[in-house]
Amino acid sequence: MNGIKAIVASIILLLVGSNAAAQQPVTDQTAVVPGPIDRAKILTSPGVFGNFSTYKIRPDYYALPAGERDKAAAEVLAVVGKHKDKVIVDAYLTRGFKAQSDYLLRVHAYDMAATQAFLIDFRATLFGVHSDVTENLVGITKGLNYITKEKSPGLNPGLTSTSYSAEPPRYAIVIPVKKSAEWWNLSDEQRLKEMEAHTAPTLAFLSNVKRKLYHSTGLDDTDFITYFETADLAAFNSLLLSLAKVPENRYHARWGNPTVMGTIQTFEEVVRGLSAGH
């Protein structure tokens, strides 16, 4: 009998203790409010996903009242703000350069699902509903594969020590590249030799043409996305002419198609500018 009483007493103590604990304010847990992604870090880190999509605005968007289009632009900006802790979004005006599109979005994220979530919300906005996708490319950033200080000690210092020093870039150019099967069946040593010949003529343009490479094999129907920024389109033209002459160009199954060029503007400038008129 005494044993039963002891057990009952223990249960009561446990219940009272649990109830008391439940009533205590939580002081050792602080809600963490996510902040915007560090732009400088995500744009220079490997393992980051880049999504490039071009859009053509439907003519019926401009049949909407100006006030409604202004609200549509504000709605888009709110969506960008909603996802700022997961993605960074850059917009470029392509209208006037390419008949196939009016604007380009470049989205960076550490998780591709975060990019998808943003794009779903973006396409649900009034502005997004009236925009048709004309091209979409996906890639991931990686470290140097070929011109490293170990593999190419003669070229690597020139590649890594020279930085962009011209006036702020005004234009962005996106060129997808797909390699042939012959390229992938070369030995590592042969590909290194080809890439050294590819890199040498580009060193003269490092100061006035920014460049960034995304790897797409298995993620898209291309192998690479090459992204450039410059204020000097003549220099960019000369850079691409020099690349067209290197032997490695023989292994291209696709170079461009499309080549997308746009002016670098803020997201708000692009959306509000396109919403204002046509």
C-alpha positions as a Markdown table, in Angstrom:
| # | Residue | x | y | z |
|---|---|---|---|---|
| 1 | Met | 0.0 | 0.0 | 0.0 |
| 2 | Asn | 2.8 | 2.4 | 0.9 |
| 3 | Gly | 4.4 | 1.6 | -2.5 |
| 4 | Ile | 1.3 | 2.6 | -4.3 |
| 5 | Lys | 1.1 | 5.9 | -2.4 |
| 6 | Ala | 4.7 | 6.6 | -3.3 |
| 7 | Ile | 4.0 | 6.0 | -7.0 |
| 8 | Val | 0.9 | 8.3 | -6.9 |
| 9 | Ala | 2.9 | 11.0 | -5.2 |
| 10 | Ser | 5.6 | 10.8 | -7.8 |
| 11 | Ile | 3.1 | 11.1 | -10.6 |
| 12 | Ile | 1.6 | 14.2 | -8.9 |
| 13 | Leu | 5.0 | 15.8 | -8.6 |
| 14 | Leu | 5.8 | 15.2 | -12.2 |
| 15 | Leu | 2.5 | 16.7 | -13.3 |
| 16 | Val | 2.9 | 19.7 | -11.1 |
| 17 | Gly | 6.4 | 20.2 | -12.3 |
| 18 | Ser | 5.5 | 19.9 | -15.9 |
| 19 | Asn | 2.7 | 22.4 | -15.5 |
| 20 | Ala | 4.9 | 24.9 | -13.7 |
| 21 | Ala | 7.5 | 24.6 | -16.4 |
| 22 | Ala | 4.9 | 25.2 | -19.1 |
| 23 | Gln | 3.9 | 28.4 | -17.4 |
| 24 | Gln | 7.5 | 29.8 | -17.2 |
| 25 | Pro | 8.3 | 32.4 | -19.9 |
| 26 | Val | 10.8 | 31.3 | -22.5 |
| 27 | Thr | 13.9 | 33.4 | -22.0 |
| 28 | Asp | 16.6 | 31.3 | -23.7 |
| 29 | Gln | 15.2 | 31.2 | -27.2 |
| 30 | Thr | 15.3 | 34.2 | -29.4 |
| 31 | Ala | 13.5 | 34.4 | -32.8 |
| 32 | Val | 16.1 | 34.9 | -35.6 |
| 33 | Val | 14.8 | 37.2 | -38.3 |
| 34 | Pro | 16.6 | 36.4 | -41.5 |
| 35 | Gly | 18.2 | 39.3 | -43.3 |
| 36 | Pro | 19.2 | 40.0 | -46.9 |
| 37 | Ile | 21.8 | 37.8 | -48.5 |
| 38 | Asp | 25.3 | 39.2 | -48.5 |
| 39 | Arg | 25.5 | 40.3 | -52.2 |
| 40 | Ala | 29.3 | 40.5 | -52.4 |
| 41 | Lys | 29.7 | 37.1 | -50.9 |
| 42 | Ile | 27.1 | 35.3 | -53.0 |
| 43 | Leu | 28.5 | 36.8 | -56.2 |
| 44 | Thr | 32.0 | 35.5 | -55.5 |
| 45 | Ser | 31.4 | 32.2 | -53.9 |
| 46 | Pro | 31.4 | 28.7 | -55.5 |
| 47 | Gly | 28.4 | 26.5 | -55.2 |
| 48 | Val | 25.9 | 29.2 | -56.0 |
| 49 | Phe | 23.1 | 28.7 | -58.5 |
| 50 | Gly | 22.4 | 31.2 | -61.2 |
| 51 | Asn | 19.2 | 31.4 | -63.1 |
| 52 | Phe | 18.9 | 33.6 | -66.2 |
| 53 | Ser | 15.4 | 34.1 | -67.7 |
| 54 | Thr | 14.3 | 36.5 | -70.4 |
| 55 | Tyr | 10.7 | 37.8 | -70.8 |
| 56 | Lys | 8.5 | 39.4 | -73.4 |
| 57 | Ile | 5.7 | 41.6 | -72.1 |
| 58 | Arg | 2.3 | 40.9 | -73.7 |
| 59 | Pro | 0.8 | 43.9 | -75.5 |
| 60 | Asp | -2.4 | 43.6 | -73.4 |
| 61 | Tyr | -0.4 | 44.7 | -70.4 |
| 62 | Tyr | -0.4 | 48.2 | -71.8 |
| 63 | Ala | -4.2 | 48.2 | -72.2 |
| 64 | Leu | -4.4 | 48.3 | -68.4 |
| 65 | Pro | -4.9 | 51.7 | -66.8 |
| 66 | Ala | -1.6 | 53.4 | -65.8 |
| 67 | Gly | -2.6 | 53.3 | -62.1 |
| 68 | Glu | -3.0 | 49.5 | -62.3 |
| 69 | Arg | 0.3 | 49.1 | -64.0 |
| 70 | Asp | 1.9 | 51.2 | -61.3 |
| 71 | Lys | 0.4 | 49.0 | -58.7 |
| 72 | Ala | 1.7 | 46.0 | -60.6 |
| 73 | Ala | 5.2 | 47.3 | -60.4 |
| 74 | Ala | 4.9 | 47.8 | -56.7 |
| 75 | Glu | 3.6 | 44.3 | -56.3 |
| 76 | Val | 6.7 | 42.9 | -58.0 |
| 77 | Leu | 9.0 | 44.9 | -55.8 |
| 78 | Ala | 7.2 | 43.6 | -52.7 |
| 79 | Val | 7.9 | 40.0 | -54.0 |
| 80 | Val | 11.6 | 40.8 | -54.3 |
| 81 | Gly | 11.6 | 42.1 | -50.8 |
| 82 | Lys | 9.8 | 39.0 | -49.5 |
| 83 | His | 12.5 | 36.7 | -50.9 |
| 84 | Lys | 15.6 | 38.9 | -50.1 |
| 85 | Asp | 16.7 | 36.5 | -47.4 |
| 86 | Lys | 16.9 | 33.6 | -49.9 |
| 87 | Val | 17.8 | 35.1 | -53.3 |
| 88 | Ile | 19.3 | 38.2 | -54.9 |
| 89 | Val | 17.7 | 39.4 | -58.1 |
| 90 | Asp | 19.2 | 41.6 | -60.8 |
| 91 | Ala | 17.2 | 43.0 | -63.7 |
| 92 | Tyr | 18.3 | 44.2 | -67.1 |
| 93 | Leu | 16.5 | 46.1 | -69.8 |
| 94 | Thr | 16.8 | 44.2 | -73.1 |
| 95 | Arg | 14.0 | 45.9 | -75.0 |
| 96 | Gly | 15.4 | 47.6 | -78.1 |
| 97 | Phe | 18.3 | 45.2 | -78.4 |
| 98 | Lys | 16.5 | 41.9 | -78.9 |
| 99 | Ala | 13.1 | 41.5 | -80.4 |
| 100 | Gln | 12.6 | 38.3 | -78.5 |
| 101 | Ser | 12.6 | 39.9 | -75.0 |
| 102 | Asp | 12.0 | 43.0 | -73.0 |
| 103 | Tyr | 13.9 | 42.2 | -69.9 |
| 104 | Leu | 16.3 | 39.7 | -68.3 |
| 105 | Leu | 16.3 | 38.5 | -64.7 |
| 106 | Arg | 19.4 | 37.0 | -63.1 |
| 107 | Val | 18.7 | 35.2 | -59.8 |
| 108 | His | 21.3 | 33.9 | -57.4 |
| 109 | Ala | 20.6 | 31.5 | -54.6 |
| 110 | Tyr | 22.4 | 28.9 | -52.5 |
| 111 | Asp | 19.4 | 26.6 | -52.9 |
| 112 | Met | 17.8 | 26.2 | -56.4 |
| 113 | Ala | 14.4 | 25.6 | -54.6 |
| 114 | Ala | 14.6 | 29.2 | -53.3 |
| 115 | Thr | 15.0 | 30.5 | -56.9 |
| 116 | Gln | 12.0 | 28.4 | -57.9 |
| 117 | Ala | 9.9 | 29.8 | -55.0 |
| 118 | Phe | 10.8 | 33.4 | -56.0 |
| 119 | Leu | 10.0 | 32.8 | -59.7 |
| 120 | Ile | 6.6 | 31.2 | -58.8 |
| 121 | Asp | 5.7 | 34.2 | -56.7 |
| 122 | Phe | 7.0 | 36.6 | -59.4 |
| 123 | Arg | 5.0 | 34.9 | -62.2 |
| 124 | Ala | 1.9 | 35.2 | -60.0 |
| 125 | Thr | 2.1 | 39.0 | -60.0 |
| 126 | Leu | 0.2 | 41.0 | -62.5 |
| 127 | Phe | 3.4 | 42.0 | -64.2 |
| 128 | Gly | 4.6 | 38.4 | -64.2 |
| 129 | Val | 1.3 | 37.1 | -65.6 |
| 130 | His | 1.7 | 39.5 | -68.5 |
| 131 | Ser | 5.3 | 38.3 | -69.2 |
| 132 | Asp | 6.1 | 35.3 | -71.4 |
| 133 | Val | 9.4 | 33.5 | -70.8 |
| 134 | Thr | 11.5 | 33.4 | -74.0 |
| 135 | Glu | 14.6 | 31.8 | -72.6 |
| 136 | Asn | 15.8 | 30.2 | -69.3 |
| 137 | Leu | 19.2 | 29.0 | -68.4 |
| 138 | Val | 20.5 | 27.4 | -65.1 |
| 139 | Gly | 24.0 | 27.0 | -63.9 |
| 140 | Ile | 26.2 | 26.8 | -60.8 |
| 141 | Thr | 29.4 | 28.6 | -59.9 |
| 142 | Lys | 32.6 | 26.7 | -59.3 |
| 143 | Gly | 36.3 | 27.4 | -58.7 |
| 144 | Leu | 38.8 | 27.4 | -61.5 |
| 145 | Asn | 39.0 | 24.1 | -63.3 |
| 146 | Tyr | 42.0 | 24.7 | -65.5 |
| 147 | Ile | 44.0 | 27.9 | -65.1 |
| 148 | Thr | 45.0 | 27.3 | -61.5 |
| 149 | Lys | 48.3 | 28.3 | -59.9 |
| 150 | Glu | 49.3 | 24.6 | -59.8 |
| 151 | Lys | 48.3 | 23.7 | -63.3 |
| 152 | Ser | 49.1 | 27.0 | -65.2 |
| 153 | Pro | 51.7 | 28.9 | -63.1 |
| 154 | Gly | 52.6 | 31.0 | -66.1 |
| 155 | Leu | 49.0 | 32.3 | -66.8 |
| 156 | Asn | 47.3 | 32.2 | -63.4 |
| 157 | Pro | 49.0 | 35.3 | -61.9 |
| 158 | Gly | 47.9 | 37.4 | -64.9 |
| 159 | Leu | 44.4 | 36.0 | -64.6 |
| 160 | Thr | 43.9 | 36.5 | -60.9 |
| 161 | Ser | 45.9 | 39.7 | -60.3 |
| 162 | Thr | 44.2 | 42.0 | -62.8 |
| 163 | Ser | 40.8 | 43.4 | -61.8 |
| 164 | Tyr | 38.2 | 45.6 | -63.6 |
| 165 | Ser | 39.3 | 49.2 | -63.4 |
| 166 | Ala | 37.3 | 51.0 | -66.1 |
| 167 | Glu | 34.2 | 53.1 | -65.6 |
| 168 | Pro | 31.1 | 51.4 | -64.1 |
| 169 | Pro | 29.7 | 48.8 | -66.4 |
| 170 | Arg | 26.6 | 49.8 | -68.4 |
| 171 | Tyr | 25.9 | 46.7 | -70.3 |
| 172 | Ala | 25.5 | 43.0 | -69.5 |
| 173 | Ile | 25.9 | 40.2 | -72.0 |
| 174 | Val | 24.9 | 36.6 | -71.6 |
| 175 | Ile | 26.2 | 33.9 | -73.9 |
| 176 | Pro | 25.4 | 30.2 | -73.5 |
| 177 | Val | 28.0 | 27.7 | -74.6 |
| 178 | Lys | 27.7 | 24.0 | -75.4 |
| 179 | Lys | 30.7 | 21.8 | -76.1 |
| 180 | Ser | 30.8 | 18.9 | -78.5 |
| 181 | Ala | 31.3 | 15.3 | -77.5 |
| 182 | Glu | 34.9 | 15.6 | -78.9 |
| 183 | Trp | 35.7 | 18.1 | -76.2 |
| 184 | Trp | 34.6 | 16.0 | -73.4 |
| 185 | Asn | 36.5 | 13.0 | -74.8 |
| 186 | Leu | 39.8 | 14.9 | -74.7 |
| 187 | Ser | 42.2 | 14.0 | -71.9 |
| 188 | Asp | 42.5 | 16.4 | -69.0 |
| 189 | Glu | 45.9 | 17.5 | -70.3 |
| 190 | Gln | 44.6 | 18.2 | -73.8 |
| 191 | Arg | 41.7 | 20.3 | -72.4 |
| 192 | Leu | 44.1 | 22.2 | -70.2 |
| 193 | Lys | 46.3 | 23.0 | -73.2 |
| 194 | Glu | 43.2 | 24.3 | -75.1 |
| 195 | Met | 42.1 | 26.4 | -72.2 |
| 196 | Glu | 45.5 | 28.0 | -71.8 |
| 197 | Ala | 45.3 | 29.0 | -75.5 |
| 198 | His | 41.8 | 30.3 | -74.8 |
| 199 | Thr | 42.8 | 32.3 | -71.7 |
| 200 | Ala | 46.0 | 34.0 | -73.1 |
| 201 | Pro | 44.3 | 36.5 | -75.4 |
| 202 | Thr | 41.7 | 37.4 | -72.8 |
| 203 | Leu | 44.2 | 38.8 | -70.3 |
| 204 | Ala | 44.3 | 42.1 | -72.1 |
| 205 | Phe | 40.6 | 42.7 | -71.5 |
| 206 | Leu | 40.4 | 41.9 | -67.8 |
| 207 | Ser | 40.6 | 45.6 | -66.9 |
| 208 | Asn | 37.5 | 46.7 | -69.0 |
| 209 | Val | 35.4 | 43.5 | -69.3 |
| 210 | Lys | 34.1 | 41.7 | -66.2 |
| 211 | Arg | 33.3 | 38.0 | -66.7 |
| 212 | Lys | 31.7 | 35.2 | -64.7 |
| 213 | Leu | 31.2 | 31.6 | -65.6 |
| 214 | Tyr | 28.4 | 29.2 | -64.6 |
| 215 | His | 28.5 | 25.4 | -65.2 |
| 216 | Ser | 25.3 | 24.0 | -66.6 |
| 217 | Thr | 26.0 | 20.4 | -67.7 |
| 218 | Gly | 23.2 | 18.2 | -66.4 |
| 219 | Leu | 21.3 | 21.2 | -65.2 |
| 220 | Asp | 20.3 | 22.6 | -68.6 |
| 221 | Asp | 20.7 | 21.9 | -72.3 |
| 222 | Thr | 24.0 | 23.8 | -72.4 |
| 223 | Asp | 27.3 | 23.3 | -70.7 |
| 224 | Phe | 28.2 | 26.8 | -69.6 |
| 225 | Ile | 26.7 | 30.3 | -69.2 |
| 226 | Thr | 29.2 | 33.1 | -69.8 |
| 227 | Tyr | 28.2 | 36.4 | -68.2 |
| 228 | Phe | 29.9 | 39.7 | -69.0 |
| 229 | Glu | 29.6 | 43.3 | -67.9 |
| 230 | Thr | 31.3 | 46.2 | -69.5 |
| 231 | Ala | 31.1 | 49.9 | -70.3 |
| 232 | Asp | 33.1 | 49.4 | -73.5 |
| 233 | Leu | 31.2 | 47.4 | -76.1 |
| 234 | Ala | 34.0 | 47.9 | -78.7 |
| 235 | Ala | 36.4 | 46.2 | -76.2 |
| 236 | Phe | 33.9 | 43.4 | -75.7 |
| 237 | Asn | 33.6 | 42.9 | -79.4 |
| 238 | Ser | 37.4 | 42.7 | -79.7 |
| 239 | Leu | 37.5 | 40.1 | -76.8 |
| 240 | Leu | 34.9 | 37.9 | -78.6 |
| 241 | Leu | 36.8 | 38.2 | -81.9 |
| 242 | Ser | 40.0 | 37.0 | -80.1 |
| 243 | Leu | 38.1 | 34.1 | -78.6 |
| 244 | Ala | 36.6 | 33.1 | -82.0 |
| 245 | Lys | 40.2 | 32.6 | -83.3 |
| 246 | Val | 41.5 | 30.2 | -80.7 |
| 247 | Pro | 41.6 | 26.5 | -81.6 |
| 248 | Glu | 39.3 | 25.6 | -78.7 |
| 249 | Asn | 36.5 | 27.3 | -80.6 |
| 250 | Arg | 36.4 | 24.2 | -82.9 |
| 251 | Tyr | 34.7 | 22.3 | -80.0 |
| 252 | His | 31.7 | 24.6 | -79.7 |
| 253 | Ala | 28.4 | 22.9 | -80.6 |
| 254 | Arg | 26.6 | 26.1 | -79.5 |
| 255 | Trp | 27.9 | 29.6 | -78.9 |
| 256 | Gly | 25.2 | 32.1 | -78.2 |
| 257 | Asn | 21.8 | 31.4 | -79.8 |
| 258 | Pro | 20.6 | 33.5 | -78.0 |
| 259 | Thr | 23.2 | 36.1 | -77.1 |
| 260 | Val | 21.4 | 38.4 | -74.7 |
| 261 | Met | 22.4 | 42.0 | -74.1 |
| 262 | Gly | 20.8 | 44.4 | -71.8 |
| 263 | Thr | 21.5 | 47.7 | -69.9 |
| 264 | Ile | 22.3 | 47.4 | -66.2 |
| 265 | Gln | 19.6 | 49.1 | -64.2 |
| 266 | Thr | 18.1 | 48.6 | -60.8 |
| 267 | Phe | 15.2 | 46.2 | -60.5 |
| 268 | Glu | 12.8 | 49.0 | -59.8 |
| 269 | Glu | 14.0 | 51.1 | -62.8 |
| 270 | Val | 13.4 | 48.1 | -65.1 |
| 271 | Val | 10.0 | 47.2 | -63.8 |
| 272 | Arg | 8.6 | 50.7 | -63.4 |
| 273 | Gly | 10.1 | 51.8 | -66.7 |
| 274 | Leu | 8.5 | 48.9 | -68.6 |
| 275 | Ser | 5.2 | 49.5 | -66.7 |
| 276 | Ala | 5.1 | 53.2 | -67.6 |
| 277 | Gly | 4.8 | 52.8 | -71.3 |
| 278 | His | 5.8 | 50.9 | -74.4 |
